[in-house]
C-alpha cells in the first residue's frame, strides 16, 4: 500500500500561545486545541506518562497541517541552541507559499520572526526567504512571481 497523503508535521514547543499566534498571523487557521495523555500516547511515543497540550493549525486550502505540542510530562528536552544554522542535520524547515513575502515578513516580526538572510530572487520565478520563528523553527516563505 502506498502513502495516501502527509497528514501533518509535529513540532514540540515551549510557548504554545506564541507558536499558535505566529502561525495564525502567517495565515494558518487554528483547527483546534486539546490534551493528549494515557496509555495510547505512551505506546505511540515510547515515553512514559505522556501528558501534552496540542494545537492543530492548517493551511487555508485544508491540505497541510502542523501539530504543535507542549509537553507537560515528561518535560521536553532541550535540542541545543534555538539559533542553530540552516545546514544542521535533521529537520531543515517548513515552507509556505505566500501572496506577498514582504508583507508576510513584516507581519511576523512582532511575533518574533527574524529574517535569516534576506529576501532572494530565484530567476524570474520566486522570491524566497527563511525566517526563524518561535522555538527556533525555521520557516521558509515563497512568493511566486508573474
C-alpha positions as CSV (number, residue, x, y, z in Angstrom):
1,X,0.0,0.0,0.0
2,X,1.3,3.5,-0.9
3,X,1.1,6.6,1.3
4,X,-2.3,8.3,0.9
5,X,-1.1,11.8,2.0
6,X,1.0,13.6,4.5
7,X,-1.3,14.3,7.4
8,X,0.7,16.7,9.5
9,X,4.1,17.8,10.7
10,X,4.6,17.8,14.5
11,X,6.6,20.4,16.3
12,X,7.3,20.5,20.1
13,X,7.1,24.0,21.5
14,X,7.6,25.6,24.9
15,X,5.3,28.6,24.5
16,X,2.1,27.2,22.9
17,X,0.3,30.6,22.7
18,X,3.3,32.3,21.0
19,X,3.6,29.4,18.5
20,X,-0.2,29.5,17.7
21,X,-0.1,33.3,17.3
22,X,2.8,33.1,14.9
23,X,1.3,30.5,12.6
24,X,-2.2,32.2,12.7
25,X,-0.5,35.5,11.7
26,X,1.2,33.6,8.9
27,X,-2.3,32.8,7.6
28,X,-2.9,29.3,9.0
29,X,-6.2,28.6,10.7
30,X,-6.5,27.1,14.2
31,X,-8.3,23.9,13.8
32,X,-8.5,23.0,17.4
33,X,-6.7,22.6,20.8
34,X,-6.8,19.7,23.2
35,X,-4.8,17.4,25.5
36,X,-3.3,14.1,24.8
37,X,-2.5,11.6,27.6
38,X,-2.9,8.0,28.6
39,X,-1.7,4.6,27.5
40,X,-2.1,5.1,23.8
41,X,0.1,8.3,23.9
42,X,2.8,6.4,25.9
43,X,2.7,3.5,23.5
44,X,2.8,5.7,20.4
45,X,5.6,7.9,21.5
46,X,7.7,5.3,23.5
47,X,7.6,7.6,26.5
48,X,6.1,7.1,30.0
49,X,3.5,9.4,31.5
50,X,2.8,11.5,28.4
51,X,0.6,14.5,29.0
52,X,0.7,17.3,26.5
53,X,-1.3,20.1,25.1
54,X,-1.7,20.2,21.4
55,X,-2.9,22.7,18.8
56,X,-3.6,21.8,15.2
57,X,-3.2,24.6,12.6
58,X,-4.0,24.1,8.9
59,X,-3.3,26.0,5.7
60,X,-6.4,27.8,4.2
61,X,-6.7,25.2,1.5
62,X,-7.0,22.5,4.1
63,X,-4.3,20.3,2.6
64,X,-1.5,20.8,5.1
65,X,-1.4,20.9,8.9
66,X,1.1,21.4,11.8
67,X,0.5,19.8,15.1
68,X,2.1,21.9,17.9
69,X,2.7,20.0,21.1
70,X,3.7,21.4,24.6
71,X,4.7,18.5,26.9
72,X,3.6,18.8,30.5
73,X,5.1,15.4,31.2
74,X,7.6,14.2,30.6
75,X,9.3,17.6,30.3
76,X,10.5,18.4,26.9
77,X,14.3,18.0,26.5
78,X,16.4,20.7,25.0
79,X,17.7,20.1,21.5
80,X,20.5,22.6,21.7
81,X,20.5,26.3,20.9
82,X,17.5,27.7,19.2
83,X,19.5,29.7,16.8
84,X,21.0,26.7,15.0
85,X,22.2,27.3,11.5
86,X,20.2,26.3,8.5
87,X,22.5,23.5,7.5
88,X,22.2,21.4,10.7
89,X,21.3,17.8,10.3
90,X,17.6,17.0,11.0
91,X,14.5,18.9,10.1
92,X,15.5,21.6,7.6
93,X,12.5,23.9,7.6
94,X,8.8,24.1,6.8
95,X,8.0,26.1,3.6
96,X,4.8,28.1,2.8
97,X,3.6,29.7,-0.4
98,X,2.6,33.3,0.3
99,X,1.0,36.1,-1.7
100,X,3.2,38.9,-0.6
101,X,6.5,38.0,1.0
102,X,7.5,41.4,2.3
103,X,4.1,41.9,3.9
104,X,4.3,38.5,5.5
105,X,7.7,39.1,7.0
106,X,6.6,42.5,8.3
107,X,3.5,40.9,10.0
108,X,5.6,38.1,11.5
109,X,8.3,40.3,13.0
110,X,6.1,41.4,16.0
111,X,5.7,37.6,16.7
112,X,9.4,37.2,17.0
113,X,10.3,36.3,13.4
114,X,13.9,37.1,12.4
115,X,15.0,37.1,8.8
116,X,17.9,34.7,8.4
117,X,19.5,36.4,5.4
118,X,17.4,38.4,3.0
119,X,14.6,38.1,0.5
120,X,16.2,36.5,-2.5
121,X,15.0,36.3,-6.1
122,X,15.2,32.9,-7.8
123,X,15.4,33.7,-11.5
124,X,12.1,35.1,-12.7
125,X,10.1,32.5,-10.7
126,X,10.1,33.2,-7.0
127,X,11.0,35.5,-4.1
128,X,12.3,33.3,-1.2
129,X,13.4,33.8,2.3
130,X,13.8,32.0,5.6
131,X,12.7,33.3,8.9
132,X,13.3,32.0,12.4
133,X,10.1,31.8,14.3
134,X,9.1,30.7,17.8
135,X,11.2,27.9,19.4
136,X,13.9,28.5,16.7
137,X,11.7,26.9,14.0
138,X,12.9,27.9,10.5
139,X,10.0,28.8,8.2
140,X,10.5,29.2,4.5
141,X,8.4,31.7,2.6
142,X,8.0,31.6,-1.2
143,X,6.2,34.1,-3.4
144,X,5.6,33.0,-7.0
145,X,6.3,35.8,-9.5
146,X,4.3,36.7,-12.5
